[in-house]
Amino acid sequence: MSDASDIQTRKRKHLEVCLHEPVEYTRLTTGFERYRLRYRALPELALQEVRLSTEFLGKTLQAPFLIGAMTGGEAHGARINRALAQAAEHLGVGLMLGSQRVMLERPQARASFQVREVAPTTLLIGNLGLVQLNKGYGLAQLEQAVQQVGADALALHLNPLQEALQVGGDTDFSGLLDKLAGLLPQVSFPVILKEVGHGIGREVAEQLAPLPVAALDVAGAGGTSWARVEELVHHGRILHPELVEMGIPTAEALVECRRILPHKPLIASGGIRTGTDAAKALALGAQLVAVARPLLKPALKGPEAVVEWLLNFLHELRVALFAIGARTPAEAFGRIEKV
C-alpha cells in the first residue's frame, strides 16, 4: 500500500485546485442543454402539492438529492464534511463521503470522516476506489469503511482516466468485474457503483447488469474533469488537452444506463448546477441527483451557507416539477424532449 501521508498531501492539493483553478470541462458539456422540459400551461396542481420526498436505499429523503463525494483525511476535510453533514441532516438529503482509503491506511485521518454525531439520521454513503481490490483490499476493508463511520451504504468508484493521469496512480483495472461479482453476495450493506465525472455508458451498464449492485451513479462529463484536476495538481498546467476532455456527457450516460438497466436506481451527477438540471435528470430516468464542487466554498463558510445554496436549488427543482405537472420526482420521468 502507498504511503498514506502522500494520499493526504494529494487530497489537500486536490482541494486547493478545485477551489482556485479552472477544473471544469471546457468543450464537453453535460448534454442537458440538448433537452427541454415539456412545459404544461395547465398543470392541474398547486405548487404546494409538489412533494420532493423520495425513497432510496430503504430511507426516506426529503428531496431526491445527494451531496456528492468531496474530501476527507486532510486539514480542511473534517470542517468541510461536518458542515455538509449538518446541512444534509437539516434538510433531510443524503451525503456521500470522499474516498476513505486514507482513513483505512492512516487511522489518524478517520476523525475527518466521522460525521454521525451531527447527522444521526442522514443517509450516509461511504466511498472507496474499486481498483483497490487489485491492491489487496477485500471484504474486510469494505466493511471497515462502512462500520467505522456508521455509513448506510458504500460507493465504489471507477476512475481509470484519473488514475492514469495521476503520478503513481493505480492503473491496473483488470479482473475487477470478477472480484466485484465475488464480493457483492458477501456484503451486508448496499453497494453503489459510480464514476468520478467521466461517465458510465452502455458498455459498463451491460457488464454490471447481472450483478446485485444497489444503484449506479453515472457521474458524467460536463462538470469537474478529474483528469484536468490531476494535471493541474501534478504539473501546474494542462499537458494533455484532449485527454482531460474525455468522457460521456451526463445526459447521454443517463439515457444509456436507463435503457440498459430499466429497473436499477440511477443517480445523475456530473455538472448538475441548477434545479432545472436536476428536473431534466429526473425526467431522463434518474432517481436522485448529486452535486459536489459547487458546495465546496459554501462548506468552508459553514453549514448555514450550504443550507442556503441547497434551499435555492431545491426551490428551483420544485418549481420546475410544478411547471411540467409533476407532483413527485417520479412523475417527472418522460416529461422531456430533445431540442
Order of alpha helices (4+ residues) and beta strands (2+ residues): alpha-beta-beta-beta-beta-alpha-beta-alpha-beta-alpha-beta-alpha-alpha-beta-alpha-beta-alpha-alpha-beta-alpha-beta-alpha-alpha-beta
